[in-house]
Amino acid sequence: MSWMKDAMEKVLASITPVNGGLPVSKIEWDVEQLEQLQSDYIEQATALWNQSLQSKIEIKDRRFAAKDWEEQPGAKFTAALYLINSQALSAMVKAVNTDPKTQSRLSFAVEQFVAASAPSNFLPLNAEAIGKAIKSEGASLSQGLQNLWHDLKQGHVSMTDESVFEVGKNVATSVGQVIYQNPYFQLIEYAPLTPEVHAKPLLIVPPCINKYYILDLKPENSLVRYASSQGFRTLVMSWANPKEELASATWHEYVEEGVIKAIEVCQSLSPTKDLNALGFCVGGTLLTSALGVLQARGAKPVKSVTLLTTLVDFSNTGILDVFIDEKMVEFRELQFACGGLMSGRDMAQTFSFLRPNDLVWNYVVGNYLKGESPPAFDLLYWNGDATNLPGPLYAWYLRNMYLENRLKDPMGLEICDVRFDLSKLDLPVYIYGSKEDHIVPIDAAYASTQIFKGKKRFVMGASGHIAGVINPPQARKRSHWVSTKNTFPKEFKDWEKSSQEIPGSWWDDWSHWLKPLSGELLAAPKKAGNKSHPPLMPAPGNYVAVKV
């Protein structure tokens, strides 16, 4: 047993900076589990050796799927042995006797180590890359070096052919006008696609991490265009990509000068002086904060709210929890005590390493070892179009939301000089969560049903944080689930028991829910804005074009 334990401790020692601060010398092992793991490992290794003697090694991993691995028995054996070792290391984390958070951190650190050490990541061990170099007479290696030099100059690994895309040309193409701007955001009103529109405008608050056009990538998968086609007078906030002038901006300013100001502009367009609002991810948390502030001030301009993959209760923050603790938050507070910017590139890299094989090493191998150019993919172009965050906003968000989880508590937070109780928000709420979301876990999205006391509808979609949301009906992809009962038990698993699967997108379900809450149908406006807020420039505006 000691050899396996020693091997694991050497791995953990090599990744101490990311293993949650647990000294290797302090690790306590579950002896019984270790013995079982060692027995299983010996059995698997013996079986692999016997398979190799008979040339019958089977590997089910797309990193080693090319025929070159099959044609080189030594390389295939190395890959198979790597998979056995990586499975053993990952399983051994569960044999560490420690608290759940430290174990999660250990698991995350081991995952990074295992992903980085794959033989496919190293040219001398990558059978496919070697085969391609031989067949191309070295041209693939030459191209790989050119790709590496290009990515070093641009400061990040290319996930797509970025030269193909231009915001406003082939992404973010919906027709509209910027009708308001301040240092924090531009407000875009989109041209109606129906002869009549509902009286109440629809304000969409996207996340301030990355750019708004995830909701308007191209016409066939644009939530913006879909909303307009359903007769909603649709407006979207395009957050500024912060530079030094916003380096001291706070959460309070983003609520007051951002969301609340956008609500006021939408009110001025509305014949009924009220509106509906939708928030996506962090945009939903900002929107919820704004509604709480307005409620405390005695104002109720928003008549319904839609929250897409949004955290309001931060009890379960998924895989991001491995980064959050008191020391980390204190460090960020000291770092941004006098202002500063949280780098968009740093945040993008962090999110990429949440899925290291898919979003890091896959492109390292393809771009540099095999000399391939990544295909043009609009979603990955958006993913690489990073934004900074104001440091004070970021540090405040980490402490008050992720670390201390105060937004859900009655009078738990003071924002814009007022305290509020979200349970007093008496308005219909549509809550959407993605089944495989690793950023906003499905039970965390569901937790909002326990906070809001008005009429609610909860819908679960298939796939993850982005693909689950961006799922147009015409694609006829991915199911969604709704409950057969109009009840919201405390635990998500109990809600899930009463749910039924419905093929296809959740978008039509949302539209049917929102239309009765949107007021009467009126003739669509012939131009954007009004006298107080005339058109300033065509969509998508110029804030979205600012790069990190």
Secondary structure, 3 states (H helix, E strand, C coil): CHHHHHHHHHHHHHCHHHCCCCCHHHCCECHHHHHHHHHHHHHHHHHHHHHHHCCCCCCCCHHHCCHHHHHCHHHHHHHHHHHHHHHHHHHHHHHECCCHHHHHHHHHHHHHHHHHCCHHHCHHHCHHHHHHHHHCCCHHHHHHHHHHHHHHHHCCCCCCCHHHCCECCCECCCCEEEEEECCCEEEEEECCCCCEEECCCEEEECCCCCCHHHHCCCHHHCHHHHHHHCCCCEEEEEECCCCHHHCCCCHHHHHHHHHHHHHHHHHHHCCCCCEEEEEECHHHHHHHHHHHHHHHCCCCCEEEEEEECCCCCCCCCHHHHHHCCHHHHHHHHHHCCCCCEECHHHHHHHHHCCCHHHHHHHHHHHHHHCCCCCCCCHHHHHHHCCCCEEHHHHHHHHHHHHHCCCCCCCCCCEECCEECCHHHCCCCEEEEEECCCCCCCHHHHHHHHHCCCCCEEEEEECCCCCCCCCCCHHHCCCCEEEECCCCCCCCHHHHHHCEEEECCCCHHHHHHHHHHHCCCEEECCCCCCCCCCCCCEECCCCHHHCCC
